[in-house]
């Protein structure tokens, strides 16, 4: 299953778990509106690839209790420290990833509920000021059928909040019950415990900041406050952080960022990148120079025959020939290079085990700008292009990898790939001006609102693992110059999807 989520204001994160099949192929098609003026001259392909696409792969296991079992073995001296460190890092990393993906939708939902609460409160205050007691009573009675679905949504949101909070507390408690006694193992356990405690507190505080103020959410608000205070007291009791670091939010944030890098390092596969075609590029350059020099030499011989003496005309003719050589040499070289590299991979990426430096997989990558007419029929069908969108520019990224699960660390046969897509280069092409929209309020009151200009991007993803049928998904990305507003999946077909609805 492919997951696409907003990582921060202008970054998209595409995540997938690679199964046991050895070959994997991924195609990303980003449809950018033509009005933004994205071309190869504005943002070269290589600059977009190196600056906006970041790939990371980590070990993945669906046996979540494996690190806890390994910790018991480590206490009994039946497991080496390196294996314990890797297993505990994997446990912590998967908890962090799951927490991030689960809490962000909840934050969006509680903020939406709080906004609706403010709107309802403002309406009630306005009605009270106008003294429409009878009308307000009638409107409340008439709104009961409409508020029933809202109450059901709030009840469902309250249930989800309680479930996620209980699950987070349960995972932390289960981890802390397996605290190792060995000093060398305990130092790493303290590092992970410190970060997970702080990370959980931060996620719950972000959730708490957006909760509605009504009486309905007071119990869950009190529960969140209690958990956050307990985690803060737990870290102080354990003396995980010095008083100087605890008092300074900047120091604390920087320290936790470093701790997260330490946690991710043992489970993140090392990478070695290589640009393909360097030898071919030199050969093309030599060939283009040789071809141009043949015509230059023939031209010089012809001029010498016609103009036997060294005159000003002879010098001017030679200068013209050499000028033509400089013009056509570069054009010929670029044309030959495009024809030779068309459809071929541009980069190779090697994945190595972080502890043994053994190659566990290789990946070839493509990147280019495409026209809609040159896309596969399958992609055209999923995109369902309209006449109004015919000026779109298609940014295409492809990766084809072959992994060797037999070379993975013992106990792991899956990897998780996280592809981060930086949309800030595209955002800089957008207009930063805003527009004014007017609407009628109560009575003859005119309300003026400032709205920012937004653009709709479409992301079509095609994934093929082994010999299984391809998975196709289309996501709508609404963004402005300052942020990604919304990410929504509107179409899906293939393995993992019950039925393929008509794309719209």
VMD Tcl script that draws the C-alpha trace (Angstrom):
set ca {
  {0.00 0.00 0.00}
  {1.27 3.45 -0.95}
  {0.89 6.33 1.48}
  {1.16 9.97 0.46}
  {1.10 12.56 3.23}
  {2.11 16.13 3.89}
  {5.37 16.08 5.80}
  {5.55 19.81 6.43}
  {4.53 23.01 4.67}
  {6.04 22.22 1.24}
  {7.17 18.59 1.40}
  {5.31 15.46 0.33}
  {6.25 12.06 1.69}
  {5.55 8.95 -0.41}
  {5.98 5.76 1.64}
  {5.69 2.11 0.71}
  {6.74 -1.24 2.14}
  {8.68 -3.41 -0.28}
  {7.64 -7.02 -0.05}
  {9.81 -10.11 -0.44}
  {9.88 -9.91 -4.24}
  {13.33 -9.05 -5.53}
  {12.31 -6.56 -8.26}
  {10.37 -3.36 -7.66}
  {9.38 -0.56 -9.98}
  {7.91 2.83 -9.13}
  {6.67 5.60 -11.43}
  {5.69 9.05 -10.19}
  {3.92 11.44 -12.57}
  {3.43 14.95 -11.19}
  {1.07 17.05 -13.34}
  {1.94 20.72 -12.88}
  {-0.41 23.45 -14.27}
  {1.00 25.04 -17.40}
  {0.30 28.55 -16.11}
  {3.23 28.19 -13.69}
  {5.65 28.10 -16.62}
  {7.71 25.10 -15.51}
  {10.23 24.17 -18.22}
  {13.68 22.69 -18.49}
  {15.12 26.18 -18.84}
  {13.44 27.46 -15.64}
  {14.35 24.41 -13.51}
  {16.79 22.00 -15.21}
  {15.98 18.32 -14.81}
  {19.17 17.52 -12.90}
  {18.62 20.43 -10.51}
  {15.07 19.27 -9.78}
  {16.22 15.69 -9.21}
  {19.12 16.53 -6.90}
  {17.30 19.27 -4.99}
  {13.75 17.97 -4.68}
  {13.84 14.15 -4.59}
  {15.26 12.40 -1.53}
  {15.00 8.62 -1.10}
  {15.59 6.67 2.10}
  {15.18 2.96 2.82}
  {15.06 1.30 6.21}
  {14.62 -2.22 7.51}
  {11.00 -3.06 8.26}
  {9.36 -5.80 10.28}
  {5.70 -6.47 10.94}
  {6.60 -8.48 14.03}
  {6.33 -5.59 16.44}
  {7.19 -7.57 19.55}
  {10.47 -8.86 18.14}
  {12.61 -6.11 19.76}
  {11.03 -6.85 23.13}
  {11.87 -10.53 22.79}
  {15.42 -9.63 21.77}
  {15.76 -7.39 24.82}
  {15.00 -10.37 27.07}
  {17.62 -12.40 25.25}
  {20.10 -9.56 25.67}
  {19.53 -9.52 29.42}
  {20.32 -13.21 29.57}
  {23.52 -12.71 27.58}
  {22.24 -14.60 24.54}
  {22.35 -11.64 22.16}
  {25.14 -9.28 21.20}
  {24.80 -5.54 21.82}
  {24.82 -4.61 18.12}
  {21.82 -6.80 17.33}
  {19.94 -5.43 20.32}
  {20.73 -1.87 19.25}
  {19.43 -2.51 15.75}
  {16.24 -4.19 16.97}
  {15.45 -1.46 19.46}
  {16.11 1.23 16.84}
  {13.72 -0.51 14.45}
  {11.07 -0.69 17.16}
  {11.46 3.02 17.97}
  {11.58 4.09 14.33}
  {8.41 2.20 13.42}
  {6.64 3.67 16.43}
  {7.68 7.20 15.42}
  {6.58 6.68 11.80}
  {3.24 5.20 12.88}
  {2.70 8.01 15.40}
  {3.41 10.70 12.82}
  {1.07 9.21 10.22}
  {-1.72 8.60 12.77}
  {-1.61 11.87 14.71}
  {-1.52 14.27 11.75}
  {-5.03 13.34 10.48}
  {-6.29 13.66 14.06}
  {-4.75 17.13 14.35}
  {-6.47 18.17 11.13}
  {-9.80 16.81 12.38}
  {-9.66 18.47 15.81}
  {-8.68 21.79 14.25}
  {-11.64 21.50 11.92}
  {-13.92 20.71 14.87}
  {-12.55 23.66 16.83}
  {-13.12 25.97 13.88}
  {-16.73 24.77 13.59}
  {-17.14 25.34 17.33}
  {-15.93 28.94 16.99}
  {-18.31 29.56 14.08}
  {-21.28 28.20 16.06}
  {-20.30 30.28 19.09}
  {-20.06 33.44 17.00}
  {-23.48 32.76 15.48}
  {-25.03 32.28 18.91}
  {-23.49 35.52 20.21}
  {-24.70 37.42 17.17}
  {-28.22 36.10 17.61}
  {-28.20 37.03 21.30}
  {-27.07 40.57 20.50}
  {-29.85 40.98 17.99}
  {-32.37 39.77 20.56}
  {-33.92 37.10 18.35}
  {-34.81 34.69 21.06}
  {-37.87 33.29 19.35}
  {-36.14 32.95 16.00}
  {-33.09 31.33 17.59}
  {-35.30 28.76 19.35}
  {-37.01 27.93 16.09}
  {-33.72 27.67 14.25}
  {-32.29 25.37 16.92}
  {-35.27 23.06 16.58}
  {-34.90 23.10 12.82}
  {-31.19 22.39 12.98}
  {-31.51 19.22 15.08}
  {-31.51 16.84 12.05}
  {-28.45 18.66 10.67}
  {-26.56 18.54 14.00}
  {-27.10 14.79 14.43}
  {-24.42 13.87 11.86}
  {-22.09 16.43 13.45}
  {-22.58 14.83 16.86}
  {-21.82 11.43 15.38}
  {-18.62 12.78 13.85}
  {-17.57 14.31 17.16}
  {-18.28 11.04 18.95}
  {-16.20 9.15 16.40}
  {-13.38 11.69 16.75}
  {-13.51 11.36 20.53}
  {-13.28 7.58 20.22}
  {-10.30 7.78 17.86}
  {-8.50 10.16 20.19}
  {-8.94 7.83 23.14}
  {-7.78 4.81 21.14}
  {-4.62 6.50 19.89}
  {-3.72 7.86 23.32}
  {-4.21 4.46 24.96}
  {-2.13 2.78 22.27}
  {0.75 5.25 22.65}
  {0.81 4.83 26.43}
  {0.66 1.05 26.06}
  {3.62 0.95 23.65}
  {5.78 3.10 25.92}
  {4.88 1.01 28.96}
  {5.68 -2.22 27.14}
  {9.06 -0.87 26.13}
  {9.94 0.32 29.64}
  {9.08 -3.03 31.19}
  {12.02 -4.52 29.27}
  {14.70 -2.17 30.55}
  {18.07 -3.96 30.31}
  {20.37 -4.21 33.29}
  {23.61 -4.28 31.36}
  {25.28 -0.85 31.34}
  {26.30 -0.98 27.65}
  {22.73 -1.84 26.62}
  {21.14 0.55 29.09}
  {22.85 3.60 27.59}
  {21.21 2.98 24.24}
  {17.89 2.16 25.90}
  {18.03 5.50 27.73}
  {18.67 7.34 24.45}
  {15.64 5.79 22.78}
  {13.45 6.12 25.87}
  {14.37 9.79 26.17}
  {13.49 10.57 22.57}
  {10.25 8.55 22.51}
  {9.07 10.23 25.71}
  {9.76 13.71 24.31}
  {8.35 12.85 20.87}
  {5.12 11.43 22.34}
  {4.72 14.51 24.52}
  {5.19 16.82 21.53}
  {2.67 14.97 19.39}
  {0.09 14.94 22.16}
  {0.67 18.63 22.89}
  {0.13 19.43 19.20}
  {-3.11 17.49 19.45}
  {-4.03 19.25 22.68}
  {-3.45 22.70 21.16}
  {-6.11 22.10 18.53}
  {-8.79 20.48 20.71}
  {-12.15 22.25 20.95}
  {-12.82 24.07 24.23}
  {-16.27 22.59 24.75}
  {-17.31 20.36 27.64}
  {-17.44 17.31 25.39}
  {-13.67 17.13 25.05}
  {-12.78 18.06 28.63}
  {-12.12 14.44 29.75}
  {-9.75 13.71 26.86}
  {-8.10 17.12 27.36}
  {-7.48 16.33 31.02}
  {-6.11 12.91 30.03}
  {-3.69 14.45 27.53}
  {-2.49 17.03 30.06}
  {-1.94 14.27 32.62}
  {0.11 12.15 30.18}
  {2.25 15.09 29.05}
  {3.01 16.11 32.63}
  {3.82 12.50 33.50}
  {6.28 12.18 30.60}
  {7.99 15.44 31.54}
  {8.30 14.30 35.16}
  {9.57 10.89 33.99}
  {12.44 12.46 32.02}
  {13.33 14.75 34.93}
  {13.32 11.84 37.36}
  {15.59 9.83 35.09}
  {17.81 12.88 34.52}
  {17.86 12.26 30.79}
  {18.45 15.95 30.05}
  {20.36 18.61 31.93}
  {18.53 21.55 33.48}
  {20.16 23.89 30.99}
  {18.82 21.89 28.04}
  {15.37 21.51 29.59}
  {15.00 25.28 30.09}
  {16.00 26.15 26.52}
  {13.52 24.93 23.83}
  {16.11 25.44 21.09}
  {18.70 23.27 22.82}
  {16.10 20.62 23.56}
  {14.88 20.56 19.95}
  {18.42 20.28 18.56}
  {19.30 17.50 20.98}
  {16.20 15.50 20.08}
  {16.94 15.97 16.40}
  {20.35 14.41 16.96}
  {18.84 11.57 18.99}
  {16.47 10.79 16.16}
  {19.38 10.58 13.74}
  {21.08 8.14 16.11}
  {17.92 6.04 16.21}
  {17.51 6.01 12.43}
  {21.17 5.30 11.64}
  {21.28 1.54 12.50}
  {18.13 0.76 10.48}
  {18.71 3.06 7.49}
  {20.47 1.48 4.53}
  {23.56 3.31 3.35}
  {23.54 4.68 -0.18}
  {26.13 5.16 -2.88}
  {25.01 7.25 -5.84}
  {26.57 7.18 -9.28}
  {25.70 9.21 -12.35}
  {25.53 7.04 -15.45}
  {26.86 7.83 -18.90}
  {30.07 9.68 -18.05}
  {32.17 7.58 -20.45}
  {29.49 7.81 -23.13}
  {29.33 11.58 -22.70}
  {33.07 11.86 -23.32}
  {32.73 9.65 -26.41}
  {29.87 11.77 -27.75}
  {31.89 14.93 -27.15}
  {34.86 13.47 -29.04}
  {32.64 12.29 -31.90}
  {30.93 15.67 -32.24}
  {34.28 17.45 -32.24}
  {35.68 15.06 -34.85}
  {32.69 15.46 -37.18}
  {32.77 19.25 -36.92}
  {36.55 19.36 -37.47}
  {36.21 17.29 -40.65}
  {33.95 19.95 -42.16}
  {36.16 22.74 -40.82}
  {39.26 21.18 -42.41}
  {37.46 20.71 -45.73}
  {36.33 24.32 -45.60}
  {39.87 25.54 -44.90}
  {41.23 23.53 -47.82}
  {38.57 24.96 -50.09}
  {39.34 28.54 -48.98}
  {43.04 28.02 -49.51}
  {42.36 26.79 -53.03}
  {40.16 29.76 -53.87}
  {42.21 32.38 -52.03}
  {45.83 31.35 -52.54}
  {47.32 34.41 -50.87}
  {46.96 35.41 -47.23}
  {44.61 38.35 -47.48}
  {42.08 40.03 -45.25}
  {39.32 38.08 -47.00}
  {41.12 34.85 -46.20}
  {41.35 35.80 -42.50}
  {37.67 36.72 -42.40}
  {36.69 33.42 -44.04}
  {38.72 31.44 -41.47}
  {37.13 33.41 -38.61}
  {33.67 32.63 -40.00}
  {34.44 28.92 -40.25}
  {35.73 28.75 -36.68}
  {32.67 30.65 -35.45}
  {30.40 28.14 -37.18}
  {32.42 25.35 -35.59}
  {31.76 26.65 -32.07}
  {28.04 26.99 -32.77}
  {27.43 23.62 -34.39}
  {29.78 21.64 -32.15}
  {27.68 22.25 -29.02}
  {24.39 21.75 -30.84}
  {25.57 18.51 -32.42}
  {26.92 17.22 -29.12}
  {23.69 17.98 -27.24}
  {21.56 16.40 -29.97}
  {23.63 13.23 -30.06}
  {23.61 13.02 -26.26}
  {19.81 13.34 -26.05}
  {19.30 10.67 -28.69}
  {21.74 8.30 -27.00}
  {20.35 8.71 -23.45}
  {16.66 8.85 -24.33}
  {14.79 6.28 -22.27}
  {17.90 5.08 -20.44}
  {18.54 5.44 -16.67}
  {20.51 8.45 -15.54}
  {21.56 7.42 -12.02}
  {22.42 4.24 -10.14}
  {21.95 3.88 -6.41}
  {23.49 1.10 -4.30}
  {22.06 0.09 -0.92}
  {24.40 -1.28 1.72}
  {23.74 -2.81 5.11}
  {24.62 -0.17 7.75}
  {26.55 -2.57 9.99}
  {28.31 -4.89 7.53}
  {28.69 -2.58 4.49}
  {27.42 -5.41 2.30}
  {25.47 -4.58 -0.86}
  {21.83 -5.62 -0.36}
  {20.28 -3.98 -3.43}
  {20.68 -1.74 -6.45}
  {18.40 0.80 -8.04}
  {18.27 2.58 -11.40}
  {16.56 5.97 -11.66}
  {15.10 8.09 -14.44}
  {13.92 11.69 -14.35}
  {12.61 13.94 -17.11}
  {9.86 16.31 -18.20}
  {7.29 14.71 -20.50}
  {4.44 15.71 -22.72}
  {1.03 14.29 -22.05}
  {0.88 12.77 -25.54}
  {3.95 10.62 -24.80}
  {2.52 9.04 -21.65}
  {1.26 5.46 -21.46}
  {-2.42 4.88 -22.14}
  {-2.72 3.53 -18.60}
  {-1.48 6.78 -17.08}
  {-3.67 8.85 -19.42}
  {-6.72 6.88 -18.32}
  {-6.02 7.36 -14.62}
  {-5.31 11.07 -15.07}
  {-8.52 11.52 -17.13}
  {-7.27 14.73 -18.65}
  {-9.66 17.48 -19.73}
  {-9.28 20.14 -22.38}
  {-8.74 22.84 -19.73}
  {-5.67 20.98 -18.44}
  {-3.93 20.31 -21.72}
  {-1.13 22.77 -20.92}
  {0.08 20.73 -17.94}
  {3.77 19.85 -17.61}
  {4.42 16.26 -16.52}
  {7.35 15.67 -14.16}
  {8.26 11.98 -14.36}
  {10.41 10.05 -11.89}
  {11.01 6.31 -12.23}
  {12.98 3.86 -10.11}
  {13.67 0.19 -10.76}
  {15.35 -1.73 -7.96}
  {16.46 -5.25 -7.23}
  {16.89 -6.21 -3.60}
  {18.50 -9.33 -2.09}
  {16.47 -10.32 1.00}
  {18.90 -13.17 1.70}
  {21.57 -10.56 2.46}
  {19.39 -8.64 4.89}
  {20.14 -8.74 8.57}
  {18.86 -11.93 10.16}
  {15.17 -11.68 11.04}
  {14.26 -9.01 8.47}
  {12.97 -9.56 4.95}
  {11.18 -6.26 4.25}
  {12.30 -2.70 3.64}
  {10.39 0.56 3.86}
  {11.03 3.27 1.28}
  {10.35 6.93 2.04}
  {10.54 9.30 -0.90}
  {10.39 12.98 0.04}
  {9.29 15.34 -2.72}
  {10.22 18.97 -2.14}
  {7.67 21.22 -3.88}
  {9.30 24.52 -2.92}
  {10.81 25.04 -6.43}
  {7.29 24.78 -7.86}
  {5.87 26.99 -5.11}
  {8.32 29.75 -6.03}
  {6.73 29.85 -9.49}
  {3.34 30.67 -8.00}
  {1.89 34.15 -7.61}
  {2.08 35.34 -4.01}
  {-0.70 37.88 -4.35}
  {-4.09 37.41 -2.70}
  {-7.60 38.29 -3.79}
  {-10.58 39.81 -2.05}
  {-13.87 37.94 -2.01}
  {-17.09 39.58 -0.90}
  {-20.21 37.90 0.45}
  {-23.42 38.94 2.14}
  {-23.63 38.44 5.88}
  {-26.55 39.02 8.21}
  {-29.04 41.49 6.76}
  {-27.37 43.94 4.41}
  {-23.89 43.49 5.93}
  {-21.07 42.86 3.40}
  {-18.19 40.67 4.55}
  {-14.79 41.00 2.90}
  {-12.33 38.11 3.04}
  {-8.76 37.78 1.85}
  {-8.11 34.51 -0.02}
  {-4.80 33.23 -1.35}
  {-4.43 31.83 -4.83}
  {-4.25 28.05 -4.90}
  {-3.26 25.56 -7.55}
  {-4.24 21.94 -8.08}
  {-1.52 19.40 -8.83}
  {-2.17 15.75 -9.65}
  {0.18 12.95 -8.62}
  {-0.23 9.60 -10.38}
  {1.71 6.68 -8.88}
  {2.29 3.31 -10.49}
  {3.96 0.57 -8.46}
  {4.90 -2.93 -9.61}
  {6.39 -5.52 -7.27}
  {7.71 -8.71 -8.84}
  {5.23 -10.33 -11.20}
  {2.15 -8.94 -9.43}
  {-0.23 -6.60 -11.26}
  {0.56 -2.89 -11.08}
  {-0.99 -0.67 -8.42}
  {-2.24 2.69 -9.73}
  {-3.26 5.64 -7.59}
  {-4.07 9.29 -8.24}
  {-3.74 11.95 -5.58}
  {-4.95 15.55 -5.65}
  {-2.57 18.10 -4.12}
  {-3.94 21.55 -3.36}
  {-1.17 24.02 -2.61}
  {-0.42 27.71 -2.47}
  {2.85 29.57 -2.53}
  {3.32 29.14 1.23}
  {2.06 25.63 1.97}
  {0.42 22.41 0.90}
  {-3.23 22.84 1.80}
  {-4.64 19.36 1.23}
  {-3.64 15.91 -0.04}
  {-6.40 13.52 -1.07}
  {-6.47 10.20 -2.87}
  {-9.18 10.18 -5.53}
  {-8.48 6.96 -7.40}
  {-6.91 3.59 -6.74}
  {-6.79 0.26 -8.53}
  {-4.77 -2.92 -8.39}
  {-3.66 -5.04 -5.41}
  {-4.91 -3.63 -2.14}
  {-7.89 -1.85 -3.72}
  {-11.31 -3.46 -3.66}
  {-12.63 -1.80 -6.78}
  {-11.33 0.86 -9.14}
  {-13.77 3.79 -9.24}
  {-13.91 6.00 -12.22}
  {-11.25 8.69 -11.91}
  {-12.60 12.21 -11.80}
}
mol new
graphics top color blue
foreach p $ca { graphics top sphere $p radius 0.5 }
foreach p [lrange $ca 0 end-1] q [lrange $ca 1 end] { graphics top cylinder $p $q radius 0.2 }
display resetview
